[in-house]
Amino acid sequence: MTSSSEDSGLPGEIIVRLDVMLALRKRRAKAVAAEIGMTEANLSLLKSGKVKGVRFDTLIRLCDALTCTPGELLEYVPNKADDAG
């Protein structure tokens, strides 16, 4: 569910909360993928955080299908080492 940031030297990571939003909305990934024109495989990769990026048009379609905001799907978490600063 996260993008790896420790190996990349980034100051934090993005946590993908798509699985949480699907559960809250009682929607199946298969149905949402079909609705937004995305393959189930690609939605699964996004849901697991194994993608390097997401297009804004995909994010817009997801937000529309799930009636949510980007902030409900994605969360920024700073690295713990950076917090000690």
N, C-alpha and C positions, 0 to 999 in steps of 0.2 A: 503494500500500500504506500510505499514511500519511494521517492527518488533518492538514489544514493548520493550523498554529498561529501562524505568524509574522504573518499578517494579522489574526488575532483577538486578539492581545495575550496569548495564553496562554503559560505558562512552559515548555511543551514540547509534544510530540505523541505520539499513540498510533499505533504501527505494527501493522497487522493482518498476522498471519503465517498466515492461513488457507491460502494456497497452499502454504506449506511443510508444514503439517500434513497437507494432502491428499496431497502427494507422499510424505511419510514413511509414511503409512498406506496408500498405494497405492489411494486412493479417487478416484473421479471426482466433480466438483462436481455433475453432474446427478443421480447416485445419492444423494448426501448431501442435496441439496435436496429430492428426493422423500421421503427417509426422515424428514426433520424437518418437512415440510409447508411448505416455502418455495419460491418460484419460482426458477428458475435465474437470472433477471435480477436478483432481489434478492440472491441469494447472490453473484453476480458483482460487484455494487456493493459489498457488504460486503468481499469478497476484495480489491478494488482500493482500499479505504479511502475510497470516495467517499460514505460515509454520515456523518451527524452523530451517530448514536448507535445502540446495539443494545440490544434488550430483554433483560432477564435470562433470560426463558423461552427466547428464541432462543439465547442463549449456553449455557444448560443443555443444550438439545437438541443443539447442535453438539458440546459437550464429551462428551456421551453417545455420539453417533454416531462420534466420532473417538477415543474413549477417551483424553481429554486433560484438562488443566486450563485455566481462563481465561488463566493466565499463559503458557501455551504458544501461545495464539492471539493475545494482545495484549501489546504491550510499550510501556512509557512511556520516552520519550527526551527529556531536557531540552533546551531551546534552547541552542545554543553560546554566545550572548551572555550568557545567565544563568550559565553555568559560570564566566565570567571574573570575575563578581561582585565 
